[in-house]
Amino acid sequence: MAKRKTGWTEKKIARYYKEGRGQGELASYKPWLRVHDVPSKGEPIDLKGGRPPVYTTYFPI
């Protein structure tokens, strides 16, 4: 079940515009979309590559 309703309505667009989203310059700029405004697909991202795994071997003394 979705946490949030998705989709754009006239009411939602008017509210974003009233909040000042997508307006301003430099430090006073408010982005139109934030991370929580867009739903996730629920799939983790597995980045391939990078450092190889480190294997540790313990020898008894």
Buried (B, 14 or more C-beta within 10 A) or exposed (E): EEEEEEEEEEEEEEEBEEEEBEEEEEEEEEEEEEEEEEEEEEEEEEEEEEEEEEEEEEEEE
